[in-house]
Amino acid sequence: MKPRPFDYVRPDTVEEALALLAEHGDDARILAGGQSLVPMLNLRLIDAKVLIDVSRIAELDVIRNFSEAGEVDDAMQEPLPATARGGLQVIENPRPHEKVEIGAAVTQNQLMAWPQLSQKLPLLAAALPFVGHFQTRNKGTVCGSIAHADPSAELPLALAVLDGEVVLRSRKGSRVLRAAQFQKDMLTTARAADELITAVRFPVTIGQGVAFREIARRHGDFAIVGVAAVATRTWVSFGVGGLSGRPVPSGFRLDPSKQGMPDWIGQWVEQLDGYDDLHATAAMRRDLFKNIAPDVIAEAVRCAA
């Protein structure tokens, strides 16, 4: 199948894109990488009268440090390589007010090639190799994956576990939503029809242990279940993707007198709303989580020690 006819517009600035969104609203779709949007258009699962291509807007093609005070640290900004329990805060972050801001035009491979990725965002460094394939990562964007909000996708899970932020702009102004506020349900977010996701922000986690693992039918497929964890010497934040309509984060304080994963986590996952599909039942997804979560959490804790 092929998509129904649509108009294609490629604005040069964010302001032009926002004007188009204000004009067309629900009839418009944002195109950045198109790795999820175009197949859905081809299958006519969604329609668009206007496609707004933001992939060549220079101000969206940037990775930079962002301070909690709301000011971009231009001194830390680097040019991109050519190819390159609900919102728990990670504690003991050596740079608690520092985040990395990733613009809406930044592709997944560009982020993978960023020299500071492993140091500042080690969880994303661990998760990105699981995202699709090299060819799709050349076009697929970081913000596009967050916007698509597939509950099995790796980047929305990382955003939830790190309690990251999504920056939204419209002609009426801008707002910043935390992951738990932005992620609503399967393929559903809090973005309004006239808003553009201009960036996502991930907290810097230098010196913390991380681990990421997923189970899929083939490498590059969406995960049946994915588990991510970030640990300090006293705290673990973790989350599960692919089980519910959105990634679900939680966390616990480490007890030096006890080893392994707390017993309550098994009860916690049983209480989550699950779904069945062609790949797995909700019960199977819960069992898979119980099998891989102890290893993921233990690996993150070992890396932090």
For each residue, the residues with C-beta under 8 A, 3 or more apart:
1: 42 43 44
2: 42
3: 6 38 41 42 44 47 48
4: 44 47
5:
6: 3 41 47 48 49 50 51
7: 49 50 51
8: 50 51 53
9: 20 50 51 52 53
10: 52 53 56
11: 14 16 17 19 20 52 53 54 57
12: 16 56 57
13: 16 17 57 59
14: 11 17 18 54 57 59 60 169 196 198
15: 18 19
16: 11 12 13 19 20
17: 11 13 14 20 21 30 52 54 57 196
18: 14 15 21 22 169 170 171 194 196
19: 11 15 16 22 23 171
20: 9 11 16 17 23 24 28 50 52
21: 17 18 24 25 28 30 52 170 171 193 194 195 196
22: 18 19 25 170 171 194
23: 19 20 28
24: 20 21 27 28 49 50 52
25: 21 22 28 193 194
26: 193
27: 24 48 49 50
28: 20 21 23 24 25 48 49 50 51 52 193
29: 37 41 46 48 50 51 52
30: 17 21 37 52 54 147 196 197
31: 34 37 38 51 52 53 54 55
32: 53 54 55 104 105 141 143 144
33: 55 107 139 140 141 144
34: 31 37 38 139 144
35: 38 39 132 136 139 140 144
36: 39 40 140 144 145 148 150
37: 29 30 31 34 40 41 46 144 148
38: 3 31 34 35 41 42
39: 35 36 42 43
40: 36 37 43 45 46
41: 3 6 29 37 38 44 45 46 47 48
42: 1 2 3 38 39
43: 1 39 40
44: 1 3 4 41 47
45: 40 41
46: 29 37 40 41
47: 3 4 6 41 44
48: 3 6 27 28 29 41 51
49: 6 7 24 27 28
50: 6 7 8 9 20 24 27 28 29
51: 6 7 8 9 28 29 31 48
52: 9 10 11 17 20 21 24 28 29 30 31
53: 8 9 10 11 31 32 56
54: 11 14 17 30 31 32 57 60 104 105 196
55: 31 32 33 105 141
56: 10 12 53 61 105
57: 11 12 13 14 17 54 60 61 104 105
58: 61
59: 13 14 62 103
60: 14 54 57 103 104 105 106 198 199
61: 56 57 58 80 103 105 106
62: 59 77 80 101 103 106
63: 77 78 80 100 101 102 103 106 110 111 114
64: 72 73 74 76 77 78 100 101
65: 72 73 76 77 98 99 100 101 204
66: 70 71 72 73 98 99 100 101 201
67: 70 71 72 73 97 98 99
68: 96 97 98 99
69: 97
70: 66 67
71: 66 67
72: 64 65 66 67 77 101
73: 64 65 66 67 76 77
74: 64 77
75:
76: 64 65 73
77: 62 63 64 65 72 73 74
78: 63 64 114 115 116
79:
80: 61 62 63 84 106 110 114
81: 84 110 113 114 115
82:
83: 109 110 113 138
84: 80 81 107 109 110 111 112 113 114
85: 88 249 250 251
86: 180 249 250
87: 163 178 179 180 249
88: 85 163 237 249 250 251
89: 163
90: 93 162 163 203 205 208 230 232 235 237
91: 232 234 235
92: 208 232 233 234 235
93: 90 96 203 204 205 206 208 232
94: 206 207
95: 98 204 206
96: 68 93 203
97: 67 68 69
98: 65 66 67 68 95 203 204
99: 65 66 67 68 164 165 201 202 203 204
100: 63 64 65 66 116 120 121 201 202 204
101: 62 63 64 65 66 72 167 199 200 201
102: 63 106 111 142 143 199 200 201 202
103: 59 60 61 62 63 106 143 198 199
104: 32 54 57 60 141 143 144 196 197 198 199
105: 32 54 55 56 57 60 61 141
106: 60 61 62 63 80 102 103 110 111 141 142 143
107: 33 84 110 111 137 138 139 140 141 142
108: 111 112 128 131 132 136 137 140 141 142 145 155
109: 83 84 112 113 134 137 138
110: 63 80 81 83 84 106 107 113 114
111: 63 84 102 106 107 108 114 117 124 128 142
112: 84 108 109 117 125 128 129 137
113: 81 83 84 109 110 117
114: 63 78 80 81 84 110 111 117
115: 78 81
116: 78 100 119 120 121
117: 111 112 113 114 120 121 122 124 125
118: 121 122 125
119: 116 122 206
120: 100 116 117 204 205 206
121: 100 116 117 118 124 125 202 204 205
122: 117 118 119 125 126 205 208 210
123: 126 127 158 161 162 205 210 212 228 230
124: 111 117 121 127 128 155 158 202
125: 112 117 118 121 122 128
126: 122 123 129 210 211 212 228
127: 123 124 130 131 154 155 157 158 212 228
128: 108 111 112 124 125 131 137 154 155
129: 112 126
130: 127 154 212 214 216 219 220 223 226
131: 108 127 128 136 137 140 145 153 154 155
132: 35 108 135 136 137 140 220
133: 136 137 220
134: 109 137 138
135: 132 138 139
136: 35 108 131 132 133 139 140 220
137: 107 108 109 112 128 131 132 133 134 140
138: 83 107 109 134 135
139: 33 34 35 107 135 136
140: 33 35 36 107 108 131 132 136 137 144 145
141: 32 33 55 104 105 106 107 108 144 145
142: 102 106 107 108 111 145 146 155 200
143: 32 102 103 104 106 146 147 197 198 199 200
144: 32 33 34 35 36 37 104 140 141 147 148
145: 36 108 131 140 141 142 148 150 153 154 155 156
146: 142 143 149 155 156 159 166 182 197 200
147: 30 143 144 189 191 197
148: 36 37 144 145 153 187
149: 146 153 156 183 184 185 186 187 188 189 246
150: 36 145 153 156 186 187 222
151: 156 186 241 242 243 244 245 246 247
152: 222 223 224 226 241 242
153: 131 145 148 149 150 156 157 222 223 241
154: 127 128 130 131 145 157 158 212 214 223 226 241
155: 108 124 127 128 131 142 145 146 158 159
156: 145 146 149 150 151 153 159 160 179 183 241 246 247
157: 127 153 154 160 161 226 228 239 240 241 247
158: 123 124 127 154 155 161 162 164 202 212 228
159: 146 155 156 162 164 166 179 183 200 202 247
160: 156 157 163 164 179 180 183 239 241 246 247 248 249
161: 123 157 158 228 229 230 237 238 239 247 249
162: 90 123 158 159 179 202 203 205 230 237
163: 87 88 89 90 160 178 179 180 203 237 249
164: 99 158 159 160 178 179 200 201 202 203
165: 99 176 177 178 179 200 201
166: 146 159 176 177 179 182 189 191 197 199 200 201
167: 101 174 175 176 197 198 199 200 201
168: 174 175 176 177 191 192 195 196 197 198
169: 14 18 173 174 195 196 198
170: 18 21 22 173 174 192 194 195 196
171: 18 19 21 22 194
172: 194
173: 169 170
174: 167 168 169 170 198
175: 167 168
176: 165 166 167 168 201
177: 165 166 168 181 182 190
178: 87 163 164 165 181 182
179: 87 156 159 160 162 163 164 165 166 182 183 247 249
180: 86 87 160 163 183 249
181: 177 178 190
182: 146 166 177 178 179 189 190 191
183: 149 156 159 160 179 180 189 246 247
184: 149 188 189 190 246
185: 149 188 245 246
186: 149 150 151 245 246 275
187: 148 149 150
188: 149 184 185 245
189: 147 149 166 182 183 184
190: 177 181 182 184
191: 147 166 168 182 195 197
192: 168 170 195
193: 21 25 26 28
194: 18 21 22 25 170 171 172
195: 21 168 169 170 191 192
196: 14 17 18 21 30 54 104 168 169 170
197: 30 104 143 146 147 166 167 168 191 200
198: 14 60 103 104 143 167 168 169 174
199: 60 101 102 103 104 143 166 167
200: 101 102 142 143 146 159 164 165 166 167 197
201: 66 99 100 101 102 164 165 166 167 176
202: 99 100 102 121 124 158 159 162 164
203: 90 93 96 98 99 162 163 164
204: 65 93 95 98 99 100 120 121
205: 90 93 120 121 122 123 162 208 210 230
206: 93 94 95 119 120
207: 94 304
208: 90 92 93 122 205 230 231 232 303 304
209: 229 230 231 232 299 300 301 302 303 304 305
210: 122 123 126 205 228 229 230 231 300 303
211: 126 228 229 295 296 297 299 300 303
212: 123 126 127 130 154 158 226 227 228 229 296
213: 226 227 292 295 296
214: 130 154 223 224 225 226 227 241 242
215: 223 224 225 226 288 292
216: 130 219 220 221 222 223 224
217: 221 224 279
218: 221
219: 130 216
220: 130 132 133 136 216
221: 216 217 218
222: 150 152 153 216 242
223: 130 152 153 154 214 215 216 226 241 242
224: 152 214 215 216 217 242 279 280 284 285 288
225: 214 215 240 241 242 243 280 285 288 289 292
226: 130 152 154 157 212 213 214 215 223 240 241 242
227: 212 213 214 238 239 240 241 289 292 293 296
228: 123 126 127 157 158 161 210 211 212 238 239 241 296
229: 161 209 210 211 212 236 237 238 239 296 297 299 300
230: 90 123 161 162 205 208 209 210 236 237 238 300
231: 208 209 210 235 236 237 254 297 300 301 303 304
232: 90 91 92 93 208 209 235 236 304
233: 92 254 304 305
234: 91 92 253 254
235: 90 91 92 231 232 251 252 253 254
236: 229 230 231 232 251 252 254 297 300 301
237: 88 90 161 162 163 229 230 231 249 250 251
238: 161 227 228 229 230 249 250 251 293 296 297 300
239: 157 160 161 227 228 229 247 248 249 250
240: 157 225 226 227 243 244 247 248 269 272 289 293
241: 151 152 153 154 156 157 160 214 223 225 226 227 228 247 248
242: 151 152 214 222 223 224 225 226 285
243: 151 225 240 248 269 272 274 275 282 285 286 289
244: 151 240 247 248 272 273 274 275
245: 151 185 186 188 273 275
246: 149 151 156 160 183 184 185 186
247: 151 156 157 159 160 161 179 183 239 240 241 244
248: 160 239 240 241 243 244 272
249: 85 86 87 88 160 161 163 179 180 237 238 239
250: 85 86 88 237 238 239 265 268
251: 85 88 235 236 237 238
252: 235 236 262 265
253: 234 235
254: 231 233 234 235 236 301
255: 258
256:
257:
258: 255 262
259:
260: 294 298
261: 265 293 294 297 298
262: 252 258 265
263: 266 267
264: 267 268
265: 250 252 261 262 268 269 293
266: 263 269 270 290
267: 263 264 270 271
268: 250 264 265 271 272
269: 240 243 265 266 272 286 289 290 293
270: 266 267 286
271: 267 268
272: 240 243 244 248 268 269 286
273: 244 245
274: 243 244 281 282 283 285 286
275: 186 243 244 245 282
276: 280 281 282
277: 280
278:
279: 217 224
280: 224 225 276 277 284 285 288
281: 274 276 284 285
282: 243 274 275 276 285 286
283: 274 286 287
284: 224 280 281 287 288
285: 224 225 242 243 274 280 281 282 288 289
286: 243 269 270 272 274 282 283 289 290
287: 283 284 290 291
288: 215 224 225 280 284 285 291 292
289: 225 227 240 243 269 285 286 292 293
290: 266 269 286 287 293 294
291: 287 288 294
292: 213 215 225 227 288 289 295 296
293: 227 238 240 261 265 269 289 290 296 297
294: 260 261 290 291 297 298
295: 211 213 292 298 299
296: 211 212 213 227 228 229 238 292 293 299 300
297: 211 229 231 236 238 261 293 294 300 301
298: 260 261 294 295 301 302
299: 209 211 229 295 296 302 303
300: 209 210 211 229 230 231 236 238 296 297 303 304
301: 209 231 236 254 297 298 304 305
302: 209 298 299 305
303: 208 209 210 211 231 299 300
304: 207 208 209 231 232 233 300 301
305: 209 233 301 302
